[in-house]
Amino acid sequence: MYLYLGQETVVPMREVVGIFDMENTTISKSTRDLLSEAEKQGRVVTVSTELPKSFVVCQSNVNGTTVYISQISCATLLKRAKDLRQIEK
């Protein structure tokens, strides 16, 4: 199953490590450091030019860690992920 992040971007659910709210989590220095390091390594994918509302951390055996920045709210992405897990059962 795949999680739709917006603007024709999907990621495999098995690669999703976490879904985070941009506004609440970027207050933390640790989160800012994570995002900054991912950006320096070229591992950030901005899904849309709209105001970012969330970011999704994915881990792949092939590509390593990738951070997707999305205009879709964290709550919506979490609901989609939960719905996908229900379908898998």
N, C-alpha and C positions, 0 to 999 in steps of 0.2 A: 504494500500500500504506500501511497505517496501523499505528502502533506503539501497543499497548495499555499505558497507564500505571497502570491500576487504577481501581476505582470508576467504571466506565463512561466513562472518559476515554481518548480516542485522539487522536493527532496524526499528520499526514501525514509519512511518512519523509523526503520531500524538504525539509521544513522543519527537521528535526533538525540542529542544529549540533554538539551534544555531549551525552554522558551522563556524569554525574559522581557519584562516591561522596560522600555528604554528610559522613561522618566524616573521611575523609582530605583532602578538598579545602578544607573550611572552616577548616583550620589556617592557611591562607594569608590574609594581609590583603587581597590583591587579590580573592580569591574572596568574602570577607566584604563587601568594598566593592561588588562586582557585585551580590550578593544584596540588600544594603541599598538600593542605588540602584533596583534593579528593584522592590523593595517600595514605596519612596517614590513611584514612578511608577505604581503599581497594576498592574504587569506580572507579578505572582507569582500562580500558581494552585496552591493546596494541594489535592491530589487526595484525601487522606484525613486523618482525625483521628488515625490511628495514628502511631507513631514514624517520622519520615522517614528513609529510607535512601539516597535518591538525588535528584538534580535533573536535569532535562532542559532544555537551552536550545534554543529554537526561534526561527527567523527567518522571518517571513512578509512578503510585499509589502504585504498589507492591514493587518495588525495590528502590524507591527514585531517587536521581540524580546519573547518571553514565556518565563518560567521556570516550569516545572512541578515541584512538589515531590511526590515519590511515596514510598509505603511499600514499594515493590518494590525489591529490591536492584539495584545497578548491574550486577552480573554477569548477573542474569536479564534485565534490559532489553537489555544488549548481545547476549545470546544470541538474544533475540527479533528484534532488529534484523538480526543476521547471518542468521538463518533467513529473514527477509523478503527480504533481498538475494539469497539463493540461489534463492528462488522466482521473483524477477524475471528471473533469467537464464534 
